[in-house]
Each structure stands twice: as C-alpha cells, then as structure tokens.
Amino acid sequence: NCTGSVCDKVINRVWKAKDDCNNSVTCTQVIRFQEREKCPRSPGYWKNHRSAWPVNSLVVGGVNYNATQLMNLLSNKLPNGNSCSGDASVYLAKFVIATRFNLLDDSQPHGILDELEDADEFLEDFPPGSNPRGSNKQRATNLMDRLDCYVNSNPPGCLDCN
C-alpha cells in the first residue's frame, strides 16, 4: 500500500499450538514494515563522507565545480583551496552543495526548492570569493539559514540520519 513516498509491507503469520491433550489454539501475528524517506544530511556529513556523494561535479550559481572544488567549499574555503574569512557567499555555497547532494540522494525537498533557486541566483551575482557586504551579505545569511534548517532537519517519517 503506497501513499505518496511512504509504502507499507504487511506480513501475516499464523501460529498454531497444540498441547499433549489435543487442545489447540491459533494466533495471527501482523508485521508491518514501513519504508521511510532519507533524512537530509548536513554539510559536515558530506565533507566527511566523500564516498557517499551522489555526483563528482555540481553546478552551483551557474558554475560547474569539480570534486576538489566542492570539497574546498564544504570546508569553508574558496574553490581554489585558499582560506577565506567571513565570506557569506562561500558559506552559502556550502549549504547549496549539501542541499543539492541531499536531493540527488533522494531526500524529499520539504519546501526548500524556492530557497535553493534563490540561493543559486544569488551565487550567480556573488560567487564564492566575492565577499558580499551590507544588505547582500544579510541576504546570503538569510538564504543560508533557511538551507541550514533543511539540511540539519529530521522531518517526521524520515530515517535517522546518524
């Protein structure tokens, strides 16, 4: 029985018992298995579990990043591996990467697609390393906070992320 992304499997087992006096009893055991969706995983998970990545390159903000560049961004570095300090576009890119990896790994979007599109558009204008200031930095931080809520959530009905 399937409803949306949740499917049930039911097994009915019939148990019969008989004693030495020929008394018998029958009992039916119902076992339900419910398929659960995958939980979103954090940027830290993806940084530390390279073998779990669903792809080896990814387009973020209109730029195609290879695995090394993605790992640098997940590590709060610029795509070339140089360190950065407080660059909101780098931090936002990290959460875009984690969100995309989660979606490619079959986690349900739970209403995050509009924010993901907004974040990608922002990163087209302010790519990692651009270090946006003022209201642009605040916009990047707000988008990052929304993506952070998604990647670090444990929605009802999903498998434990640990």
Secondary structure as a PSIPRED ss2 file (coil, helix, strand):
# PSIPRED VFORMAT (PSIPRED V4.0)

   1 N C   1.000  0.000  0.000
   2 C E   0.000  0.000  1.000
   3 T E   0.000  0.000  1.000
   4 G C   1.000  0.000  0.000
   5 S C   1.000  0.000  0.000
   6 V E   0.000  0.000  1.000
   7 C E   0.000  0.000  1.000
   8 D E   0.000  0.000  1.000
   9 K E   0.000  0.000  1.000
  10 V E   0.000  0.000  1.000
  11 I E   0.000  0.000  1.000
  12 N E   0.000  0.000  1.000
  13 R E   0.000  0.000  1.000
  14 V E   0.000  0.000  1.000
  15 W E   0.000  0.000  1.000
  16 K E   0.000  0.000  1.000
  17 A E   0.000  0.000  1.000
  18 K E   0.000  0.000  1.000
  19 D C   1.000  0.000  0.000
  20 D C   1.000  0.000  0.000
  21 C C   1.000  0.000  0.000
  22 N C   1.000  0.000  0.000
  23 N C   1.000  0.000  0.000
  24 S E   0.000  0.000  1.000
  25 V E   0.000  0.000  1.000
  26 T E   0.000  0.000  1.000
  27 C E   0.000  0.000  1.000
  28 T E   0.000  0.000  1.000
  29 Q E   0.000  0.000  1.000
  30 V E   0.000  0.000  1.000
  31 I E   0.000  0.000  1.000
  32 R E   0.000  0.000  1.000
  33 F E   0.000  0.000  1.000
  34 Q E   0.000  0.000  1.000
  35 E C   1.000  0.000  0.000
  36 R C   1.000  0.000  0.000
  37 E E   0.000  0.000  1.000
  38 K E   0.000  0.000  1.000
  39 C C   1.000  0.000  0.000
  40 P C   1.000  0.000  0.000
  41 R C   1.000  0.000  0.000
  42 S C   1.000  0.000  0.000
  43 P H   0.000  1.000  0.000
  44 G H   0.000  1.000  0.000
  45 Y H   0.000  1.000  0.000
  46 W H   0.000  1.000  0.000
  47 K H   0.000  1.000  0.000
  48 N H   0.000  1.000  0.000
  49 H C   1.000  0.000  0.000
  50 R H   0.000  1.000  0.000
  51 S H   0.000  1.000  0.000
  52 A H   0.000  1.000  0.000
  53 W C   1.000  0.000  0.000
  54 P C   1.000  0.000  0.000
  55 V C   1.000  0.000  0.000
  56 N C   1.000  0.000  0.000
  57 S E   0.000  0.000  1.000
  58 L E   0.000  0.000  1.000
  59 V E   0.000  0.000  1.000
  60 V E   0.000  0.000  1.000
  61 G C   1.000  0.000  0.000
  62 G C   1.000  0.000  0.000
  63 V E   0.000  0.000  1.000
  64 N E   0.000  0.000  1.000
  65 Y E   0.000  0.000  1.000
  66 N E   0.000  0.000  1.000
  67 A H   0.000  1.000  0.000
  68 T H   0.000  1.000  0.000
  69 Q H   0.000  1.000  0.000
  70 L H   0.000  1.000  0.000
  71 M H   0.000  1.000  0.000
  72 N H   0.000  1.000  0.000
  73 L H   0.000  1.000  0.000
  74 L H   0.000  1.000  0.000
  75 S C   1.000  0.000  0.000
  76 N C   1.000  0.000  0.000
  77 K E   0.000  0.000  1.000
  78 L C   1.000  0.000  0.000
  79 P C   1.000  0.000  0.000
  80 N C   1.000  0.000  0.000
  81 G C   1.000  0.000  0.000
  82 N C   1.000  0.000  0.000
  83 S E   0.000  0.000  1.000
  84 C C   1.000  0.000  0.000
  85 S C   1.000  0.000  0.000
  86 G C   1.000  0.000  0.000
  87 D C   1.000  0.000  0.000
  88 A H   0.000  1.000  0.000
  89 S H   0.000  1.000  0.000
  90 V H   0.000  1.000  0.000
  91 Y H   0.000  1.000  0.000
  92 L H   0.000  1.000  0.000
  93 A H   0.000  1.000  0.000
  94 K H   0.000  1.000  0.000
  95 F H   0.000  1.000  0.000
  96 V H   0.000  1.000  0.000
  97 I H   0.000  1.000  0.000
  98 A H   0.000  1.000  0.000
  99 T H   0.000  1.000  0.000
 100 R H   0.000  1.000  0.000
 101 F H   0.000  1.000  0.000
 102 N H   0.000  1.000  0.000
 103 L H   0.000  1.000  0.000
 104 L H   0.000  1.000  0.000
 105 D C   1.000  0.000  0.000
 106 D C   1.000  0.000  0.000
 107 S E   0.000  0.000  1.000
 108 Q C   1.000  0.000  0.000
 109 P C   1.000  0.000  0.000
 110 H C   1.000  0.000  0.000
 111 G C   1.000  0.000  0.000
 112 I C   1.000  0.000  0.000
 113 L H   0.000  1.000  0.000
 114 D H   0.000  1.000  0.000
 115 E H   0.000  1.000  0.000
 116 L H   0.000  1.000  0.000
 117 E H   0.000  1.000  0.000
 118 D H   0.000  1.000  0.000
 119 A H   0.000  1.000  0.000
 120 D H   0.000  1.000  0.000
 121 E H   0.000  1.000  0.000
 122 F H   0.000  1.000  0.000
 123 L H   0.000  1.000  0.000
 124 E H   0.000  1.000  0.000
 125 D H   0.000  1.000  0.000
 126 F C   1.000  0.000  0.000
 127 P C   1.000  0.000  0.000
 128 P C   1.000  0.000  0.000
 129 G C   1.000  0.000  0.000
 130 S C   1.000  0.000  0.000
 131 N C   1.000  0.000  0.000
 132 P C   1.000  0.000  0.000
 133 R C   1.000  0.000  0.000
 134 G H   0.000  1.000  0.000
 135 S H   0.000  1.000  0.000
 136 N H   0.000  1.000  0.000
 137 K H   0.000  1.000  0.000
 138 Q H   0.000  1.000  0.000
 139 R H   0.000  1.000  0.000
 140 A H   0.000  1.000  0.000
 141 T H   0.000  1.000  0.000
 142 N H   0.000  1.000  0.000
 143 L H   0.000  1.000  0.000
 144 M H   0.000  1.000  0.000
 145 D H   0.000  1.000  0.000
 146 R H   0.000  1.000  0.000
 147 L H   0.000  1.000  0.000
 148 D H   0.000  1.000  0.000
 149 C H   0.000  1.000  0.000
 150 Y H   0.000  1.000  0.000
 151 V H   0.000  1.000  0.000
 152 N C   1.000  0.000  0.000
 153 S C   1.000  0.000  0.000
 154 N C   1.000  0.000  0.000
 155 P C   1.000  0.000  0.000
 156 P C   1.000  0.000  0.000
 157 G C   1.000  0.000  0.000
 158 C E   0.000  0.000  1.000
 159 L C   1.000  0.000  0.000
 160 D C   1.000  0.000  0.000
 161 C C   1.000  0.000  0.000
 162 N C   1.000  0.000  0.000
